[in-house]
Amino acid sequence: MLIDKYVKTHYKSYEDFIKNCKIRVPKNFNFAFDVVDEIAYTSPDKKAMVWCNPEGEEKILTFNDIKRESNRAANFFKSLGIKKGDAVMLMLKRHYEYWYCAIALHKLGALMIPATHLLTVKDIKYRVKVANIKMIIAAADKRITDAVDEAKKDLPELETVVSVKGCLKGWVEYYKEIEKFPDDFKRPSGSEAINVNDKSLLYFTSGTTGMPKMVCHDFSYPLGHIITARFWQNLDAESLHLTVADTGWAKAAWGKIYGQWLCEACIFTYDYERFNTEDLLEKIAKYGVTSFCAPPTIYRHIIKEDISKHDLSRLKYAETAGEPLNPEVFYQFKKMTGLEIKEGFGQTETVVFAATFPWMEVKPGSVGKPSAGWRINIVDGENNSCDTGQEGRLVIRTDEQKPIGLFAGYYKDEVLTKNTWDNGIYDTGDIAYIDEDGYLWFVGRSDDVIKSSGYRIGPFEVESALMEHPCVLECAVTGVPDKERGAVVKATVILTKGYEPSPELVTELQNYVKKATAPYKYPRIVEFVKEIPKTISGKIKRKEIRESGKNK
């Protein structure tokens, strides 16, 4: 197996995994050549991807297909002037051309910037200017191309725009040009040679607390996702894995390309525009997905459906990440499927650095234990280690060794990098604690923890309690300034069908939380809404909720 070049893949226990799992990183490692092309050479007909869409279109891609099409794309992009180090933004949704282009850019040594198709004109301008983006490759979707065209008027540095599946004025058409180029591409050498420490990938964070940060990864980053795919998602060469994510977000790097292909697993891609739970379940059943990863929001929708109508017998593993998983969702999903959802934890800046791994008992509500190679610590304000069960800042210690998969720094921002990562300590910005069994429990982002009457209240615990009540479909917990207490807990709630807002329901929810958690954690304010503000990646905008409360 290809993965054996980089890591030992079988362990007897979590302790064995922690002690002996060490990823080997060659100095000139390049995922495109050393993984995709290598598998194409040894097993050209092995399936790399099963792609489909709601319209009934289907495409099966082998590793040899990915190799040939990425070679054509690399030659095409090179003809447009793209070279090592140039920044290129991809806005390709879940179209399979994303994988052609991503592998091609890795072969060129370019700086790839995946982006969601939901970016506004302002978003595009900001990204192009701060990252000095030279080319945008986008799906020929009117919403996307109109926004790019409007932004481009003020962006002289944006030299080229390429459209996929559509001929537009002022755009280079991908399929019109790509056939002109050969399907072989020689690995760069000399001044164009690519080193494992060169910049490879740049993600803009979702911007929940301010302007998006530019998270930069080098060419070693894909190897860090061996932990993500092999040891958390439990993948091997027989797996068909589905991660529900748009290619514009780091979750796609976690579940739709790197670790999965290092395991020689096949990726399942459902290219939809609007999420529909029934459609997703039908596709999982039809194609025989064996491993499924989605944010808790998706699982919350799934457990509201009659999933007995779908044959999910081939689904063997379920995972979640992106936000904390409420225990009630865990129990309901297990009751319906027999599967325990394995939670993973990390950031755009990292691979999965804590998870419930195959050897471990699941503790619902916990994100699991630290990954091999990652020194996780909970510290106080003086960077002293906290006691067992004591809440503190979650940091990653890098003084002895930088974990494989940890970012290279914030792009073109040494001050921000130093403020976050200094003296061998990377501060994740999260508040957490570790229990007596070594399990990690997420409390909240530092900015989101509520300080009320001397108590520190994590929003996740209150949200989990609320989610147990049948009337709650979604909720967000924030703090509201209060002269007497400093802050009070507020719950913003979306009700399930059949329930209507009322003072009696407010009291019922408050009493429910008092019983499910400590009495001081109950929401003194409950607001019923039709929609909770979220980022374009689906994360709750707690800052926006707090700001809206101030204005009332």
Backbone hydrogen bonds, N-H to C=O, Kabsch-Sander energy under -0.5 kcal/mol:
donor,donor_aa,acceptor,acceptor_aa,energy
4,D,1,M,-1.1
5,K,2,L,-2.1
6,Y,3,I,-1.8
7,V,3,I,-1.5
17,F,13,S,-2.2
18,I,14,Y,-2.7
19,K,15,E,-2.1
20,N,16,D,-2.5
21,C,17,F,-2.0
22,K,20,N,-0.8
24,R,6,Y,-2.9
29,F,26,P,-1.6
34,D,30,N,-3.2
35,V,31,F,-1.6
36,V,31,F,-1.7
37,D,32,A,-2.2
38,E,33,F,-0.5
39,I,35,V,-2.5
40,A,36,V,-2.2
41,Y,37,D,-1.7
42,T,38,E,-2.2
43,S,39,I,-3.6
46,K,43,S,-2.1
48,A,61,L,-3.1
49,M,61,L,-2.1
50,V,267,I,-2.6
51,W,49,M,-0.5
51,W,59,K,-2.9
52,C,269,T,-2.1
53,N,57,E,-1.5
56,G,53,N,-1.8
59,K,51,W,-2.7
61,L,49,M,-2.7
61,L,59,K,-0.5
63,F,46,K,-2.0
64,N,44,P,-1.6
66,I,62,T,-2.0
67,K,63,F,-2.3
68,R,64,N,-2.6
69,E,65,D,-2.7
70,S,66,I,-2.2
71,N,67,K,-1.9
72,R,68,R,-2.2
73,A,69,E,-2.2
74,A,70,S,-2.5
75,N,71,N,-2.3
76,F,72,R,-2.5
77,F,73,A,-3.1
78,K,74,A,-2.2
79,S,75,N,-1.7
80,L,76,F,-0.9
80,L,77,F,-0.5
81,G,78,K,-1.6
82,I,77,F,-2.2
85,G,109,G,-2.3
86,D,83,K,-2.2
87,A,132,N,-0.5
88,V,111,L,-2.6
89,M,135,M,-2.6
90,L,113,I,-2.0
91,M,137,I,-3.0
95,H,92,L,-2.4
98,Y,95,H,-2.1
99,W,96,Y,-0.9
100,Y,96,Y,-1.1
101,C,97,E,-2.6
102,A,98,Y,-3.0
103,I,99,W,-2.0
104,A,100,Y,-1.9
105,L,101,C,-2.5
106,H,102,A,-1.9
107,K,103,I,-1.9
108,L,104,A,-1.6
109,G,105,L,-1.2
110,A,105,L,-2.1
111,L,86,D,-3.1
112,M,110,A,-0.8
112,M,200,S,-2.4
113,I,88,V,-2.7
115,A,90,L,-2.4
119,L,116,T,-1.1
124,I,120,T,-2.4
125,K,121,V,-2.5
126,Y,122,K,-2.4
127,R,123,D,-2.3
128,V,124,I,-2.6
129,K,125,K,-2.3
130,V,126,Y,-2.4
131,A,127,R,-2.0
132,N,128,V,-0.9
133,I,128,V,-1.4
134,K,87,A,-2.7
135,M,87,A,-1.1
136,I,160,T,-1.9
137,I,89,M,-2.8
138,A,136,I,-0.5
138,A,162,V,-2.8
139,A,91,M,-2.5
140,A,164,V,-2.2
141,D,139,A,-2.8
144,I,141,D,-0.6
145,T,141,D,-2.8
146,D,142,K,-2.4
147,A,143,R,-1.3
148,V,144,I,-2.5
149,D,145,T,-2.7
150,E,146,D,-2.2
151,A,147,A,-2.3
152,K,148,V,-2.8
153,K,149,D,-0.7
153,K,150,E,-0.7
154,D,151,A,-1.9
155,L,152,K,-1.7
158,L,155,L,-1.3
159,E,134,K,-1.1
159,E,157,E,-1.2
160,T,134,K,-1.6
162,V,136,I,-2.9
163,S,172,V,-2.6
164,V,138,A,-2.2
165,K,163,S,-0.5
168,L,166,G,-0.6
171,W,168,L,-1.9
172,V,161,V,-2.7
173,E,171,W,-0.5
174,Y,163,S,-3.1
174,Y,172,V,-0.6
177,E,173,E,-1.5
177,E,174,Y,-0.6
178,I,174,Y,-2.7
179,E,175,Y,-0.6
180,K,177,E,-1.9
181,F,178,I,-1.7
192,E,189,S,-1.7
193,A,190,G,-1.4
195,N,193,A,-0.5
196,V,27,K,-2.8
198,D,195,N,-2.1
200,S,217,H,-2.7
201,L,217,H,-1.8
202,L,112,M,-2.7
203,Y,215,V,-2.7
205,T,203,Y,-0.5
205,T,213,K,-2.4
215,V,203,Y,-3.3
215,V,213,K,-0.9
216,C,214,M,-0.6
216,C,409,G,-2.0
217,H,201,L,-3.1
219,F,196,V,-0.8
219,F,198,D,-1.2
220,S,196,V,-0.9
221,Y,218,D,-1.6
223,L,220,S,-1.2
224,G,220,S,-0.9
224,G,221,Y,-1.1
225,H,221,Y,-0.8
225,H,222,P,-1.0
226,I,223,L,-1.7
227,I,224,G,-1.2
228,T,224,G,-0.6
229,A,225,H,-2.6
230,R,226,I,-2.2
231,F,226,I,-0.9
231,F,227,I,-0.7
232,W,227,I,-1.0
233,Q,228,T,-2.1
235,L,229,A,-2.2
239,S,236,D,-1.7
241,H,266,C,-2.7
242,L,291,S,-2.7
244,V,242,L,-0.5
244,V,293,C,-2.6
245,A,243,T,-1.2
247,T,93,K,-0.8
249,W,246,D,-1.7
252,A,249,W,-2.2
253,A,249,W,-0.6
253,A,250,A,-0.6
254,W,250,A,-1.6
255,G,251,K,-1.5
256,K,252,A,-3.0
258,Y,253,A,-0.5
259,G,253,A,-0.6
261,W,257,I,-1.8
262,L,258,Y,-2.0
263,C,259,G,-1.4
264,E,261,W,-0.9
265,A,260,Q,-2.6
266,C,239,S,-2.5
267,I,48,A,-2.5
268,F,241,H,-3.3
269,T,50,V,-2.9
269,T,267,I,-0.5
270,Y,268,F,-0.5
271,D,52,C,-3.1
271,D,269,T,-0.7
272,Y,270,Y,-1.5
280,L,276,N,-2.2
281,L,277,T,-2.5
282,E,278,E,-2.2
283,K,279,D,-2.0
284,I,280,L,-2.3
285,A,281,L,-2.1
286,K,282,E,-2.6
287,Y,283,K,-2.4
288,G,284,I,-0.8
289,V,284,I,-1.9
290,T,240,L,-2.1
291,S,240,L,-1.7
292,F,317,Y,-2.1
293,C,242,L,-2.8
294,A,319,E,-1.7
298,I,295,P,-1.2
299,Y,295,P,-1.4
300,R,296,P,-2.5
301,H,297,T,-1.4
302,I,298,I,-2.3
303,I,299,Y,-2.4
304,K,301,H,-1.0
305,E,302,I,-1.9
307,I,305,E,-1.3
309,K,306,D,-1.3
310,H,307,I,-1.8
312,L,310,H,-1.2
315,L,312,L,-1.5
316,K,290,T,-2.4
316,K,314,R,-0.7
317,Y,290,T,-1.5
318,A,340,E,-0.6
319,E,292,F,-2.8
320,T,342,K,-1.9
326,N,324,P,-0.6
329,V,326,N,-1.0
330,F,326,N,-1.6
331,Y,327,P,-2.5
332,Q,328,E,-2.2
333,F,329,V,-2.5
334,K,330,F,-2.3
335,K,331,Y,-2.2
336,M,332,Q,-1.7
337,T,333,F,-2.4
338,G,334,K,-2.5
341,I,339,L,-0.5
342,K,318,A,-2.9
343,E,341,I,-0.7
344,G,320,T,-2.5
345,F,354,A,-2.8
350,T,347,Q,-1.5
353,F,345,F,-1.9
353,F,351,V,-0.7
354,A,345,F,-1.3
355,A,369,K,-2.4
356,T,343,E,-2.0
357,F,355,A,-0.9
360,M,357,F,-2.3
366,S,363,K,-2.8
367,V,440,L,-2.1
368,G,440,L,-0.6
369,K,355,A,-2.4
371,S,353,F,-2.3
374,W,371,S,-1.8
375,R,373,G,-0.6
375,R,397,R,-0.5
376,I,374,W,-1.0
377,N,395,V,-2.4
379,V,377,N,-0.5
379,V,393,R,-2.4
380,D,384,N,-2.2
383,N,380,D,-1.9
386,C,378,I,-3.2
389,G,434,I,-2.5
390,Q,387,D,-2.2
392,G,432,A,-2.2
393,R,379,V,-2.6
394,L,430,D,-2.8
395,V,377,N,-2.9
395,V,393,R,-0.7
396,I,426,Y,-2.6
397,R,375,R,-2.6
397,R,395,V,-0.5
398,T,396,I,-0.5
398,T,424,G,-2.9
399,D,424,G,-1.0
406,L,403,P,-1.7
407,F,349,E,-2.5
408,A,216,C,-3.1
409,G,216,C,-0.8
411,Y,214,M,-2.3
411,Y,409,G,-0.5
413,D,410,Y,-1.9
417,T,413,D,-2.0
418,K,414,E,-2.5
419,N,415,V,-2.3
420,T,416,L,-1.3
421,W,417,T,-2.9
422,D,425,I,-2.0
425,I,422,D,-1.4
426,Y,396,I,-2.9
427,D,420,T,-3.1
427,D,425,I,-0.6
428,T,394,L,-1.9
428,T,426,Y,-0.7
430,D,394,L,-0.5
431,I,444,G,-3.2
432,A,392,G,-2.4
433,Y,441,W,-1.9
435,D,439,Y,-2.4
438,G,435,D,-1.9
440,L,368,G,-3.6
441,W,433,Y,-3.0
442,F,440,L,-0.5
443,V,431,I,-3.0
444,G,431,I,-1.6
446,S,429,G,-3.1
448,D,445,R,-1.5
449,V,445,R,-1.4
450,I,457,I,-2.8
452,S,450,I,-0.7
452,S,455,Y,-2.4
453,S,485,R,-3.0
455,Y,452,S,-2.5
457,I,450,I,-3.4
457,I,455,Y,-0.6
458,G,456,R,-0.5
460,F,443,V,-1.1
461,E,458,G,-0.6
462,V,458,G,-1.0
463,E,459,P,-2.6
464,S,460,F,-2.6
465,A,461,E,-1.7
466,L,462,V,-2.4
467,M,463,E,-2.5
468,E,464,S,-0.7
468,E,465,A,-0.9
469,H,466,L,-1.6
472,V,469,H,-1.8
473,L,471,C,-0.6
473,L,494,I,-2.8
474,E,494,I,-1.4
476,A,492,T,-2.1
478,T,490,K,-2.2
480,V,488,V,-2.5
482,D,486,G,-1.2
486,G,482,D,-2.3
487,A,485,R,-0.8
488,V,480,V,-2.3
490,K,478,T,-3.0
491,A,525,I,-2.9
492,T,476,A,-3.1
492,T,490,K,-0.5
493,V,491,A,-0.6
493,V,527,E,-3.2
494,I,474,E,-3.0
495,L,493,V,-0.5
496,T,471,C,-2.4
499,Y,496,T,-1.5
506,V,502,S,-1.8
507,T,503,P,-2.1
508,E,504,E,-2.2
509,L,505,L,-2.4
510,Q,506,V,-2.4
511,N,507,T,-2.6
512,Y,508,E,-2.0
513,V,509,L,-2.2
514,K,510,Q,-2.0
515,K,511,N,-1.7
516,A,512,Y,-2.1
517,T,513,V,-2.5
521,K,518,A,-2.1
522,Y,519,P,-1.4
524,R,489,V,-1.1
524,R,522,Y,-0.7
525,I,489,V,-1.8
527,E,491,A,-3.0
529,V,493,V,-2.9
535,T,539,K,-3.0
538,G,535,T,-2.0
541,K,533,P,-2.8
542,R,540,I,-1.4
545,I,541,K,-1.8
546,R,542,R,-2.8
547,E,543,K,-2.6
548,S,544,E,-2.4
549,G,545,I,-1.7
550,K,546,R,-1.4
551,N,547,E,-1.2
552,K,549,G,-1.0
